[in-house]
Amino acid sequence: MTVNLPANFKAEFLAAANDANLATRFWNAYNNNPLEQIKHGHHWLVRDYFFNLLITCKTIDAHAFMKIHKGHPFYFIGITSFLMEDFQTAVYFFDAAVTEDINFGAHPIDNPTPGTRFPMMEGEKTGHAAQPLVAVAQAQVERAITEYLKYTLRSGQELKLGIKEVRNNFICHSLIAKNKLGLRTLATAFISYFIEWDFRNRHFDYGVQRGTSEPFFSHLFRGCVLLESLLKHNPTIPITGKQLNSILTQTDIRAALGIIAIQGKGHDLSLEDVFHELQKPITTMDQVMEVAYMARNTLGHNLGWDTNINQEQYQKLYFIIAASCLHVIACLWK
């Protein structure tokens, strides 16, 4: 979409680069009525317009472009990308909007903005354009939490976790951690893993017969890497090992997670081994962590399996990997 600019556009842009209040008015003046456009399903046009608007500003003055508060366009690029089911792009730009807001004094809990509502999954908060999407993301995480709470520890002890703990102990911690950009990546990977599943799961309904399983393998593998990363970067117990096996055999980590050591599940595993494990009753976190570990060691070393994944297997693995990530957050992110 072409950006039609008035003669005074450059002067307004340069002034807005030096004043956050002027920046808000500047973007509002040139936002091309995104809510009305979105209402009529013109998601691609809105996103393309904001991309072009950003490039136009950068071309005019790159230094001013770096200074100006760009939360508004980033936020709407996030919304339109979500509606186009381009979830990783959506989360990327929602996070970019958060960065802009935090740089100008926002805080996910003490001074929230529309931008911070999405990563914090505050779908119950109204008055922001992305609220319906935030509610969807929150519901998807809460559904996974419900599935996680169906498991027990080997001792029979019930698990405890709620959306509030995920928000405050993990998401907020990751958003405000200075000089630890990797934690921001963990937060966005966490959210995109959960919001992508329904979209991928619907692929099975369209009658595709035999062929690539790449979208499913790649999605599940990202969840496995997220599990390993949540363990490595947890703020409670220093990690001594470098691989998932050595981390899960670390005595204090096992004690905190309430699991036993994983035995005999090395690199000689096949995808069939994982699917065979899924046929067994899985009721404890020992079993959950073992299957997640097996998935990490198969999907992380080979995508060319001759055995396709079916919808039931995909669903089971999604929730098992999700439960393993949530368990690490519940036990180690406090």
N, C-alpha and C positions, 0 to 999 in steps of 0.2 A: 504494500500500500504506500502510495506517495505521500510524503509529508509536505503539505503546503504551508509555507511560512510567511508571516507578515514582515514588513520592513524592519520593525523594531524587535524581531525575535532575538537577534544576537545580543542586543543591549539588555534585554530582559534575562536572557540566559546568564550573561556575565554577572549581572547584579544578583541573581539567585544563587550563584556559586559562592557568594560571600555572606549569605544570610539564609539560615534554614527555614525561617518563616516565609521568606520570599520564594524559596524553593518549592514549598507546598503549593503556593498560589500559581507558580510557574507551571508545574506539572498539571495541576487542575485545569489551567487555561488551555493546555494543549493535549489533553487526554482523549479527545475524540469520542467522548461519551461512552466509555467502555462498558458500563453496566447495561445500557440499552442494546449495544452491539452483542454482548454476551447473551442477553435475554433472547435474542433472535438467532442464536447459534453461530454467530460469526467469530468463533474462537480464533481461528487461524488469522483472520484479518486484524483482529485486535492485537494479537501477539506480534504479527509482522509490523504493524504500525509502531508499536513501542520499540521493537528492535531498530527500525529505521530512525525513530526519533532519537534514540540513544546514539546511534552512529553519526547522525547529523550534528548533535551537540559535541561529540568527540572531535569531529572534523573541524568545527569552528574554533575550538580551543581545548586542546588535550589537558592542559593544566587545570583549567576551570572545570572540565568534565570530571577529573579525579576528585575535586573538592565538593562539588554539588551533591546534596542529599538525593540519592537515586532510589530511595525506598519505594516511591509510588510506582514507577514503571516496573521495577523488579517484582513488586507485589502482584501486579496485574499479569505480568508474564507468567508468574507462578500459577495464578488462577486459570488462565487460558490453557496452559500446558497440562494442568491436572484434568481439565474438561476434555482435552484431546487425548487423554490417557497416556501422555508422555510423562510418566511419574518421576523419573529421575531428573528430568529437566525442571519439572515443577518444584521439587524439593530443593534443587540447586538454587533456583531464583527466590524461593521463599526464604532460604537461608541467607541469600545475598541481601534481601530486604532487612532481615534481622541484623546483619552486620552494619548496615547503614544506620539503623535505629539505635543500636548499642553505641556506635561511635558518636551519636548525638544525644546520649544520656539515657536511653531506655534501659529497662531491666525486665527480664521475663516475669518476675514476681512483683517487685516493688514499683515498677513503672512500665507496665505492659503497653504494647501498641498492637494495631491490627496485624502487623508483621510477626510479632512474637506469638500470637495466638495459634498459628499453624503448628510450628514445631512443638509447642507446649500442649497441643491437642486439646485446646480449651473450647470444645464444640458447644458447650453450654453457654458461653459468653456471646451475647448478641451485639449488633451494631457495627459489624465489619463485613466487607463484601465477600470474604472467603468463608463466612460462617458455615454454610451448608457443607462445604468441602472439609472444613476442620471437623465438623460433626461426623462425617464419614470416616475420616482418619482415626478419630477417637474411638468410634464404634468398632473398627477393625482391630485396633489394639486391645480393646476391652474384650472382644470375642476371644482373642488368643489368650488373654489372661484367664478367662473363664475355663478354657480348655486346660491351661497350665495347672489350675487349682484342683483339677480332677486327679492329678497324680499325688503320690505321697512319698515321703522318704522311706528308706528301707526299714527304719525303726517304726514306721507306722504314723509318724508325726505328719500332721497336715501342713500344707504350704500356705503362706500368707503373702499377698501382694495386691496392690490396687493401683489405679491409674495415677493417684496422687503421688505415690512413692516413685513411680516411673518418671513422672514430670519433675518432681523436686530433686530426687537423688541422682537421676541420670541426665535427663534432657537439660534442665536448667544448669546443672553443674557443667555440662559439655558446652553450652552456649556462652557462658561467661568466663570460662577458663582462659586466662590470658597466656599467650605464647604457647598454646597447646592446640594448634589447628587440627591435629589428628582427632581430637575429641569431637569437634564439629562434624567431621566426616563420619564418626561412629553414630552420632545422633541422626544425621540425614540418612545413613545406610539403614538404621533401625526403622525409620519411618517409611522409607521407600520399600523395604522388604514387606511390610505389612499391607501397604495400600496397593501393591501390585498384584497380590494373589488372586483376588476376585476376577480381575481382568484376564489373567493367564488361565485361571480355572475354566472360564467360559470358552476357551479355545477348544476344549474337548467336545463341546456341544455342537460344533459346526460340521461334523462329519469328516474331518481330515483322517485319511487312512495311511498308516505307515509313512515314515519319513522322518524329518528332523525332530529331535526332542530338545534342541538347543535352548529355546526360550525357558523351558522348565528346568533343565539342568543348570543354566546360568543363574536363574532366580534362586534356586535352592542353594547353589554354591555360594552366592553372596551371603545368604543367611549363615552358612557354615563359617565363612571368613569373619562375619560379624561376631559369631560366638567366640572364635579364637581371639579376636581383637578386644572384645569386652573383658576377657580374662587377662590379657596382657596389659591392658591399660586401667585395670580396676584400681581405685584409690585406697584400698584397704590393706591388701597383702602384696608385697613385692614378689614378682615372678622371677624364678631362677632359670627356668627352661626356655627354650626357643620354639619348640614344636608343641603341637596340641597334646601329644601323648605325654611328654615330659611335664607339661603344665598340669594335666589331669592326674598325674601320679605324684605331684608335689604334696607332701603330707598336710601342710596347713591349708592348702587349697581344697583338698578332698574333705578335710574336717569341716571347713566353712560351708562347703556345698552339701555335706552329708552323704557322700557317695563313696563307694569302694573303687579300688583301682580297676581300670579296664585291662582285661587280660586277652592276649592272643588275637588282637585285631590290628594287624600290621598292614604293610603296603601290598600284600598279595591278595587283598580283598577284591571281589568283583561286585558289580551292581546287583547281580543275582543274589549275592550274600545279603545285601541290604534289603532287597525285596523279601527274601526268606525270613529275615528278622522281623519284618513288618507283619508277618502272618501270626506271630506269637502275641499273646496278651501282654501289653505294655502298660504297667500300672505304677511303677516307681521311677524316681529320678535317676537311679542307677541305669535302668534300661533306656530311659530317654537319652541320657548323655552318651551311652554306648552307641545307640543308633545314629545320633548326630555325629559322633566321632567317625563312625563307619562311612557315613555320607560324605564327610569332609575328605576322607582318604580315598574315596572312589571318584567323586566328581572333581576333586582337586588335581587329579593326575591323568584323567582321560575323559574326553567328551564323546569318543567314538564307539560307545557301547552298541552292540547289535540288538540289544533288548530295549525296546521302547518303554517309556514309563506310561502307565495308565492313570486315569483320573483319581481312582481310589488311592493309589500309591503316592501320587503327587500331593493329595490332600493330607494323607497321614504324615508324610515327610515334612510338609510345610508346618504343620502344627507341632510336630516333635522338635524341629529345629527352633521354632519360635519359643517353645517351652524351655529349651535349653538356654536360650538367650535371656529370657525373663528370669530364669532361676539364678543366673549369674548376677543380674541386676539386683534381684531380691536379696542375695546373700553377700555380695561384695561391693555394691555401690550404695554406700550409706553415709 
